[in-house]
Amino acid sequence: MDALQTSGVTKVYGRSYALKDVSLTLARGECVGLFGQNGAGKSTLLRICAALLRPSSGSVMVFGSDPWKHVAQRAAIGFLGHGVGLYPSLTVRENLEYFAHLAGVAVPADRVREIIDRLELGVYADAEVRCLSRGWQQRAAIARGLLGEPHLLLWDEPFSGLDERTSERMSEVLIQLRSGGCTCLVSSHDYERTMALCDRAVILERGRIAYDGGEQEGRVAYRGIMGLAGKRERVET
């Protein structure tokens, strides 16, 4: 049974197509990088796969079940979007304990302590979220997304706006999730960093899949679609 399968997924807003006939399969334990220009449909696809947005047509199956028809299946999905999704006036710990209760975690306090240690959040665990830098807020948001131990993680731009150290930490988290058998679909504009962690690349162009395959061929396709083909690479000195 595949972890994720979309079949003919289309999303229309008025007369505009955000996605058109997108069919994609992720095997269990696979990690796939999702690329494309702004407006290509990456975030829309992730939200549809997370059962946060209904497609206009087509279907989504998560571990063999439709998450819209079988709501309990949504517990297997972890979604990390652009927004941190935390209450700014609460501390990191208070946020995580609240969301752990919502996720039905058996012993929320224990799970929260485990996640705080895992993501090295201890130094700011009792600070209000609004007082944290963007990088630490992102790390706290990731902690929220991992509370329910998802089997399928949908991650939208994990490296966006982060410093190098925090980006490296996000990479380490993704490696840990993979080693635990989690299936991941990661949307990103950072091809090299993302593909160092992924099995294959999927590139969207104007709402359609323009490429689905290996890293090296994907790099060529990515540069062409992003308008980078023919431009000289920057030489590090």
Secondary structure, DSSP 8 states (H G I E B T S, - for coil): --SEEEEEEEEEETTEEEEEEEEEEE-TT-EEEEE--TTSSHHHHHHHHTTSS--SEEEEEETTB-TTT-GGGGGGEEEE-SS--S-TTSBHHHHHHHHHHHTT-SSHHHHHHHHHHHTT-GGGTTSBGGGS-HHHHHHHHHHHHHTT--SEEEEE-TTTT--HHHHHHHHHHHHHHHHTT-EEEEE-S-HHHHHTT-SEEEEEETTEEEEEE-HHHHHHHHHHHTT-TT-------
